[in-house]
Amino acid sequence: MRSRTLAALLVTTVLIAGCGDDAADGPVRLITHDSFDVSIEVLEAFTAETGIEVEIVPLGDAGSALNRVILTADDPEGDVLFGVDSTFLTRALDADLFLPYRAAGLDQVDASLLPGDDRVTPISFGDVCVNYDIAWFADAGLAVPADLAALADPAYAGLLAVQNPATSSPGLAFLLGTIERLGEDEAFAFWERLRANDVLVSDGWSEAYYGAFTHASDGDRPLVVSYASSPPAEVLFAAEPTDTAPTGVIVDTCFRQIEYAGILASTPRADDARRLVDFLLSPAFQADVPLTMFVFPVRSDVALPDVFVAHAVLPERPLVMDPVRIDAGREGWIARFTDTVLR
């Protein structure tokens, strides 16, 4: 789940006078996906401290932004790319987009989040999981599915909304999770059963969550692919104050996404770009991440807000997949999904 509260930043440059060798060239440009968010005061503090202006350049979803950066590599539209995640990481590295850089603060990042390549820096992570409407299941007298495989049980026919992996990052993550959990052939047999069980496939997260999910809309689906951090967002933005999350997470379905930043190799602003990456990994930005983008900071020394501690789910053993395997299988798996579920 992502915040949209500071969308104005996507078209605004922080106007504080720059300084340093590259200052005359204007702001350093941060290319990112449309879901990027940061508190204005946090960004302004970086500019006040460093003299470096920052311009946010949104280029669609994470996949679209990466495609655009690859196509414009010789004439870049920015200096740093944020938001390439583990589902597309190998593609970005194979395109040789980034300069090597070891950011300040990496010693505070858990080794499981490190990519093993200094060309990208982990900034945030989140888990894509099936969420459920607690009140709906209580009213229906129906048990919540115990695990991933149970979603295909006829008892849950017509209850699940997912996203198309060809057009949605969480949709792709969920597809990868089914393959990692079940194995490729059994995963697509599972998808055959979901199709027979009247699974709803939307183009994106918003359509599924706000268009079909019973808790968030007039929809008829009490199960939806979302994030392990969706429950605290539901508490924080509840119409009436509440200390109880109205939605829950099926932990067995959770697939971990890690988002990275990299300095574009053709940037003329390499020094400022390095300082921007340091900022993205700084305690100030990391502490801002949970309540702006509703994902987790990668730094272990940054305290989570109380609403995250109380209501976010952090699986002990989330599903993960080697980025090399993802890159090798992604397009074929998406095509097979289309043939299996959308034919």
C-alpha positions as CSV (number, residue, x, y, z in Angstrom):
1,M,0.0,0.0,0.0
2,R,1.4,3.4,-1.0
3,S,0.7,6.9,0.2
4,R,-0.4,9.6,-2.2
5,T,-0.4,12.5,0.3
6,L,2.6,14.3,-1.2
7,A,1.9,13.9,-4.9
8,A,2.9,17.5,-5.5
9,L,6.5,16.5,-5.0
10,L,6.4,14.6,-8.2
11,V,6.2,17.8,-10.2
12,T,8.0,20.1,-7.8
13,T,11.7,21.0,-7.4
14,V,12.8,22.1,-3.9
15,L,13.9,25.7,-4.5
16,I,16.8,26.2,-2.2
17,A,20.0,27.7,-3.7
18,G,22.6,25.1,-4.6
19,C,26.3,25.1,-4.1
20,G,29.3,23.0,-5.0
21,D,30.9,22.1,-8.3
22,D,27.7,20.9,-10.0
23,A,25.3,23.4,-8.6
24,A,25.1,25.6,-11.7
25,D,23.7,22.6,-13.6
26,G,20.4,22.7,-11.7
27,P,18.8,20.1,-9.5
28,V,19.9,16.5,-9.2
29,R,17.1,14.4,-10.7
30,L,15.6,11.4,-9.0
31,I,13.8,9.1,-11.4
32,T,11.3,6.9,-9.7
33,H,7.9,5.2,-9.9
34,D,4.6,7.0,-9.4
35,S,4.2,5.6,-5.8
36,F,7.4,7.4,-4.5
37,D,6.7,9.7,-1.6
38,V,8.7,11.7,0.9
39,S,7.7,14.3,3.5
40,I,8.5,17.8,2.2
41,E,10.4,18.8,5.4
42,V,12.7,15.7,5.1
43,L,13.6,16.6,1.5
44,E,14.0,20.3,2.3
45,A,16.3,19.4,5.2
46,F,18.6,17.5,2.8
47,T,18.7,20.5,0.5
48,A,19.4,22.9,3.4
49,E,22.2,20.7,4.6
50,T,23.9,20.0,1.3
51,G,22.8,22.8,-1.0
52,I,21.6,20.2,-3.5
53,E,18.2,20.7,-5.1
54,V,16.2,17.6,-5.9
55,E,13.8,17.1,-8.7
56,I,11.5,14.1,-8.6
57,V,10.9,12.6,-12.0
58,P,8.0,10.0,-11.9
59,L,7.9,7.6,-14.9
60,G,5.0,5.3,-14.2
61,D,5.2,2.0,-12.3
62,A,8.5,0.4,-11.4
63,G,8.6,-1.7,-14.6
64,S,7.8,1.3,-16.9
65,A,10.4,3.5,-15.1
66,L,13.1,0.9,-15.7
67,N,12.1,0.4,-19.3
68,R,12.3,4.2,-19.9
69,V,15.7,4.4,-18.2
70,I,17.1,1.6,-20.4
71,L,15.8,3.2,-23.6
72,T,17.2,6.6,-22.7
73,A,20.5,5.4,-21.2
74,D,22.6,7.5,-23.6
75,D,20.5,10.6,-22.9
76,P,19.3,10.1,-19.3
77,E,16.3,11.9,-17.9
78,G,17.8,11.8,-14.4
79,D,20.8,11.1,-12.3
80,V,19.6,8.5,-9.8
81,L,17.0,5.7,-10.3
82,F,15.0,4.6,-7.2
83,G,12.4,1.8,-7.2
84,V,13.9,-0.9,-9.3
85,D,13.0,-3.9,-7.2
86,S,14.1,-7.5,-6.9
87,T,11.7,-8.7,-9.6
88,F,13.6,-6.6,-12.2
89,L,17.0,-6.2,-10.6
90,T,19.0,-8.5,-13.0
91,R,17.5,-6.8,-16.0
92,A,18.8,-3.4,-14.7
93,L,22.2,-4.8,-13.9
94,D,22.5,-6.6,-17.2
95,A,21.8,-3.3,-18.9
96,D,24.8,-1.8,-17.1
97,L,22.9,1.3,-16.1
98,F,24.7,2.1,-12.8
99,L,28.0,3.3,-11.4
100,P,29.4,1.3,-8.5
101,Y,28.9,3.0,-5.2
102,R,29.0,1.8,-1.6
103,A,26.6,4.1,0.3
104,A,27.1,5.4,3.8
105,G,25.0,3.4,6.2
106,L,25.2,0.0,4.5
107,D,26.7,-1.4,7.8
108,Q,23.2,-0.9,9.3
109,V,21.4,-3.0,6.6
110,D,20.7,-6.7,7.2
111,A,22.8,-8.9,5.0
112,S,19.6,-10.6,3.6
113,L,18.7,-7.3,2.0
114,L,22.0,-6.7,0.3
115,P,22.1,-7.4,-3.5
116,G,25.8,-8.6,-3.6
117,D,26.5,-5.9,-6.2
118,D,27.7,-2.3,-5.3
119,R,25.9,-0.8,-8.3
120,V,22.6,-0.7,-6.4
121,T,21.8,0.2,-2.8
122,P,18.8,-1.3,-0.9
123,I,16.4,1.4,0.3
124,S,13.2,-0.2,1.4
125,F,11.4,-3.5,1.4
126,G,7.9,-4.8,1.6
127,D,6.0,-8.1,1.5
128,V,3.2,-8.7,-1.0
129,C,0.6,-10.9,0.6
130,V,-3.1,-11.8,0.5
131,N,-5.1,-9.6,2.8
132,Y,-8.5,-10.4,4.2
133,D,-11.5,-8.5,5.5
134,I,-11.8,-9.6,9.1
135,A,-15.4,-8.5,9.6
136,W,-16.6,-10.1,6.4
137,F,-15.2,-13.5,7.4
138,A,-16.6,-13.2,10.9
139,D,-20.1,-12.3,9.6
140,A,-20.0,-15.1,7.0
141,G,-18.9,-17.7,9.6
142,L,-16.2,-18.8,7.2
143,A,-12.6,-19.6,8.3
144,V,-9.9,-17.5,6.7
145,P,-7.8,-19.5,4.3
146,A,-5.0,-21.1,6.2
147,D,-2.3,-21.0,3.5
148,L,-1.7,-20.3,-0.1
149,A,-3.1,-23.6,-1.4
150,A,-6.3,-23.1,0.4
151,L,-7.2,-20.1,-1.8
152,A,-8.2,-22.6,-4.5
153,D,-10.7,-24.4,-2.3
154,P,-14.2,-24.2,-3.6
155,A,-15.3,-22.7,-0.2
156,Y,-13.5,-19.5,-1.4
157,A,-15.0,-19.3,-4.9
158,G,-15.5,-15.8,-6.1
159,L,-13.7,-14.3,-3.1
160,L,-10.2,-13.5,-4.3
161,A,-9.0,-10.5,-6.3
162,V,-5.4,-10.4,-7.7
163,Q,-3.5,-8.3,-10.2
164,N,-2.3,-9.1,-13.6
165,P,1.5,-9.8,-13.4
166,A,2.0,-8.3,-16.9
167,T,0.8,-4.9,-15.7
168,S,1.2,-4.8,-11.9
169,S,4.2,-5.1,-9.6
170,P,2.3,-6.8,-6.7
171,G,0.6,-9.0,-9.3
172,L,4.1,-10.2,-10.5
173,A,5.3,-10.7,-7.0
174,F,2.3,-12.8,-6.1
175,L,2.8,-14.9,-9.2
176,L,6.5,-15.4,-8.3
177,G,5.4,-16.3,-4.8
178,T,3.2,-19.1,-6.0
179,I,6.0,-20.5,-8.2
180,E,8.5,-20.3,-5.3
181,R,6.0,-21.9,-2.8
182,L,4.6,-24.7,-5.1
183,G,7.1,-25.2,-7.9
184,E,6.4,-24.1,-11.5
185,D,4.1,-26.9,-12.7
186,E,2.1,-27.1,-9.5
187,A,1.8,-23.3,-9.4
188,F,0.1,-23.2,-12.8
189,A,-2.1,-26.1,-11.8
190,F,-3.0,-23.9,-8.8
191,W,-3.7,-21.0,-11.1
192,E,-6.0,-23.3,-13.2
193,R,-7.9,-24.0,-10.0
194,L,-8.1,-20.3,-9.1
195,R,-9.5,-19.6,-12.6
196,A,-12.2,-22.3,-12.0
197,N,-12.8,-20.7,-8.6
198,D,-13.7,-17.4,-10.3
199,V,-10.5,-15.4,-9.3
200,L,-10.8,-11.7,-10.3
201,V,-7.8,-10.3,-12.2
202,S,-7.4,-6.5,-12.3
203,D,-4.8,-4.4,-14.1
204,G,-3.4,-2.8,-11.0
205,W,-3.4,-2.7,-7.2
206,S,-5.8,0.3,-6.9
207,E,-8.4,-1.4,-9.0
208,A,-8.3,-4.6,-6.9
209,Y,-8.1,-2.9,-3.5
210,Y,-10.4,0.0,-4.0
211,G,-12.6,-1.5,-6.6
212,A,-13.1,-5.1,-5.5
213,F,-12.0,-5.6,-1.8
214,T,-15.0,-5.6,0.5
215,H,-13.4,-3.6,3.2
216,A,-12.2,-0.7,1.0
217,S,-15.1,-0.6,-1.5
218,D,-18.5,-1.8,-2.4
219,G,-16.9,-4.8,-4.0
220,D,-17.6,-8.5,-3.3
221,R,-14.0,-9.8,-2.7
222,P,-12.9,-10.2,0.9
223,L,-9.5,-11.5,-0.2
224,V,-7.1,-9.3,-2.1
225,V,-3.4,-9.3,-3.0
226,S,-1.9,-6.3,-1.2
227,Y,0.9,-5.7,1.3
228,A,1.8,-6.9,4.8
229,S,1.8,-3.2,5.7
230,S,-1.7,-2.5,4.5
231,P,-3.3,-3.1,8.0
232,P,-1.4,-0.2,9.7
233,A,-2.5,2.1,6.8
234,E,-6.1,1.0,7.4
235,V,-5.7,2.0,11.1
236,L,-4.0,5.3,10.3
237,F,-6.5,6.4,7.7
238,A,-9.7,5.0,9.3
239,A,-12.7,7.2,9.0
240,E,-13.3,6.7,12.7
241,P,-10.3,6.4,15.1
242,T,-9.5,2.7,15.9
243,D,-6.9,0.7,17.6
244,T,-7.8,-2.5,15.8
245,A,-6.8,-3.3,12.3
246,P,-9.8,-4.2,10.1
247,T,-7.8,-6.3,7.8
248,G,-5.4,-9.2,8.2
249,V,-2.6,-10.9,6.3
250,I,-2.2,-14.6,5.3
251,V,1.5,-15.0,6.1
252,D,2.0,-18.1,4.0
253,T,1.4,-16.0,0.9
254,C,4.0,-13.3,1.5
255,F,6.6,-12.6,-1.1
256,R,9.4,-10.1,-0.3
257,Q,10.2,-7.2,-2.6
258,I,13.3,-5.1,-2.1
259,E,13.6,-1.7,-3.7
260,Y,17.0,-0.3,-4.8
261,A,18.6,2.9,-5.9
262,G,21.4,3.3,-8.4
263,I,23.4,6.1,-9.8
264,L,23.0,6.3,-13.6
265,A,26.3,5.7,-15.3
266,S,25.8,8.6,-17.8
267,T,25.0,11.2,-15.1
268,P,27.1,14.4,-15.2
269,R,26.2,14.9,-11.5
270,A,28.0,11.8,-10.0
271,D,29.1,13.6,-6.8
272,D,25.6,15.0,-6.1
273,A,24.1,11.7,-7.1
274,R,26.2,9.9,-4.5
275,R,25.0,12.3,-1.8
276,L,21.4,11.7,-2.8
277,V,21.8,7.9,-2.5
278,D,23.4,8.5,0.9
279,F,20.3,10.6,1.8
280,L,18.0,7.8,0.7
281,L,19.8,5.5,3.1
282,S,20.1,8.1,5.9
283,P,18.2,7.7,9.2
284,A,16.0,10.7,8.3
285,F,14.7,9.3,5.0
286,Q,14.5,5.8,6.3
287,A,12.4,6.9,9.3
288,D,10.1,8.6,6.8
289,V,9.5,5.6,4.6
290,P,6.9,3.7,6.7
291,L,4.2,6.4,6.8
292,T,4.8,7.8,3.3
293,M,5.2,4.7,1.2
294,F,4.0,2.1,3.7
295,V,7.0,-0.1,3.2
296,F,9.8,-1.0,5.7
297,P,13.1,0.8,6.0
298,V,16.2,-1.3,5.4
299,R,18.2,0.2,8.2
300,S,18.0,-1.9,11.4
301,D,18.8,1.1,13.6
302,V,15.6,3.1,12.5
303,A,12.7,2.7,14.9
304,L,9.3,1.9,13.3
305,P,6.3,4.1,14.1
306,D,4.0,2.7,16.7
307,V,1.2,2.0,14.2
308,F,3.6,-0.3,12.2
309,V,4.8,-2.0,15.4
310,A,1.2,-2.7,16.4
311,H,-0.3,-3.7,13.1
312,A,2.2,-4.4,10.4
313,V,3.1,-8.1,9.7
314,L,6.7,-8.9,9.2
315,P,7.0,-12.6,8.2
316,E,9.9,-14.5,9.6
317,R,10.4,-16.5,6.4
318,P,8.9,-14.6,3.5
319,L,9.0,-16.2,0.1
320,V,12.0,-15.0,-1.9
321,M,13.4,-15.9,-5.3
322,D,16.9,-15.4,-6.8
323,P,16.8,-12.4,-9.1
324,V,18.7,-14.4,-11.7
325,R,16.0,-17.0,-11.7
326,I,13.3,-14.3,-11.9
327,D,15.0,-12.8,-14.9
328,A,15.3,-16.1,-16.7
329,G,11.7,-17.1,-16.1
330,R,9.7,-13.8,-15.8
331,E,8.5,-13.4,-19.4
332,G,7.7,-17.0,-19.9
333,W,5.8,-17.2,-16.6
334,I,3.8,-14.1,-17.5
335,A,2.9,-15.6,-20.9
336,R,1.9,-18.8,-19.2
337,F,-0.2,-16.9,-16.7
338,T,-2.0,-15.2,-19.5
339,D,-2.7,-18.5,-21.3
340,T,-3.8,-20.2,-18.1
341,V,-5.9,-17.5,-16.4
342,L,-6.9,-14.9,-19.0
343,R,-7.5,-17.0,-22.1
